[in-house]
Amino acid sequence: MKTVPFGPTSTQVPAVAAGMMRIADKSDEEIRALYTAARDAGIDFFDHADIYGGEAHRCEQRFASALKLSASEREQITLQTKAGIVPGEWHYDSSYEHITSSVDGSLRALGTDYLDVLLIHRPDALVEPEEVARAFDELHSAGKVRAFGVSNHTPRQIDLLKTAVSQPIVANQLQLSITHSPIIAQGLAANMAGEQDAVTYDGGGILDYCRINRITVQAWSPFQTTFQGEVIFGSEKYPELNAELDRLAGKYDVEPIAIATAWITRHPAGMQVVLGTTTPQRVADAAAGSDLPLTRAEWYGLVQAAGHRVP
Ligand SMILES: NC(=O)c1ccc[n+]([C@@H]2O[C@H](COP(=O)([O-])OP(=O)(O)OC[C@H]3O[C@@H](n4cnc5c(N)ncnc54)[C@H](OP(=O)(O)O)[C@@H]3O)[C@@H](O)[C@H]2O)c1
């Protein structure tokens, strides 16, 4: 498993992480098999959120109760979770009260006394950076959270938080797959009149911003076309891409999911792919792509096969 630097720290983390958004209905045995497959593949980084599972802290609680990790095993892994979305009436809340109470709920559900990483799940239009800073300071000094990051944030939204937050922002979790790739495609098509890819969806240069500021980009939904529920592999919308994934899978003697993983891990930004599969074999097959040396021609060929113009 290839590792990448985590934020501006010297910590190394696996280039592939295991997302736990879809485990709510899985049995203890299935969750244990998923966890074991991840660990066997060199994945010791697990991504959660307070809202995963349809009720507050459901997936976090399922993870903990299925695995019953010993204290020493808990220390071997990185537990990341997120706060800031209020389910039910569905709105965003980055207030001091919401962040701190959500973290307390996550600690209880995960059965741990610290989180390795806490992300603000989505940008909150009503955010008050001083409140976020107060929450982060308190959580950090109480030993409840060791590192902080964001998800789905633009460069300016991160700058705004940094006017008050003193801890480094270590990660920004963003949607990225070969087919849903505006954070990469926009840079390729910049200033090309009439090109759909030239449209800025990410606030402008979020990937370059993260590289400049040493913020680790974590790619969520790495195998969804764009919409949840539509997987790239076998999609009738992407025959050329699937042919290219199959061709490269044959060349490198891996599964197509490894090539889709490598398309993200090959990027020099040092991104983490956050897997969502609950199938142990797919975890192993994807992890096999973490360090594949795709050539530039192969990497750009996948961009073009996914329908992007390389002008
Ligand atoms: N920050 C955010 O806003 C945000 C949003 C969404 C997700 N996330 C995080 O990102 C993680 C990954 O998201 P995701 O679950 O949408 O990612 P994904 O890995 O792109 O999709 C996984 C889903 O695709 C299915 N699938 C079907 N065929 C597949 C195949 N051949 N290969 C691989 N998967 C196949 C999986 O089914 P099986 O389970 O049956 O294999 C699973 O339901 C989540 O767990 C969560 O941690 C973050």
The ligand as a Gaussian input file, in Angstrom:
#p B3LYP/6-31G(d) Opt

LIG

0 1
 N      -17.609000      13.955000       2.377000
 C      -18.733000      13.692000       1.740000
 O      -19.559000      14.562000       1.469000
 C      -18.986000      12.258000       1.343000
 C      -20.094000      11.926000       0.537000
 C      -20.277000      10.583000       0.194000
 C      -19.388000       9.618000       0.644000
 N      -18.339000       9.977000       1.450000
 C      -17.358000       8.959000       1.927000
 O      -16.809000       8.334000       0.805000
 C      -16.953000       6.920000       0.916000
 C      -17.086000       6.344000      -0.455000
 O      -18.289000       6.818000      -1.080000
 P      -19.141000       5.834000      -1.996000
 O      -19.652000       4.709000      -1.165000
 O      -20.137000       6.629000      -2.750000
 O      -17.968000       5.286000      -2.956000
 P      -17.797000       4.249000      -4.114000
 O      -16.679000       3.363000      -3.714000
 O      -17.654000       5.023000      -5.372000
 O      -19.156000       3.420000      -4.215000
 C      -19.384000       2.277000      -3.453000
 C      -20.708000       1.704000      -3.850000
 O      -20.631000       1.223000      -5.201000
 C      -21.066000      -0.130000      -5.210000
 N      -20.502000      -0.928000      -6.294000
 C      -21.213000      -1.634000      -7.200000
 N      -20.436000      -2.249000      -8.057000
 C      -19.190000      -1.955000      -7.726000
 C      -17.950000      -2.308000      -8.256000
 N      -17.806000      -3.086000      -9.341000
 N      -16.883000      -1.819000      -7.647000
 C      -16.975000      -1.028000      -6.565000
 N      -18.154000      -0.654000      -6.013000
 C      -19.248000      -1.132000      -6.592000
 C      -20.699000      -0.649000      -3.856000
 O      -21.454000      -1.827000      -3.637000
 P      -20.965000      -2.971000      -2.657000
 O      -20.948000      -2.361000      -1.291000
 O      -22.016000      -4.000000      -2.813000
 O      -19.602000      -3.437000      -3.096000
 C      -21.112000       0.516000      -2.991000
 O      -22.525000       0.555000      -2.834000
 C      -18.134000       6.726000       1.866000
 O      -18.101000       5.486000       2.540000
 C      -17.934000       7.866000       2.814000
 O      -16.973000       7.478000       3.779000
 C      -18.122000      11.273000       1.783000

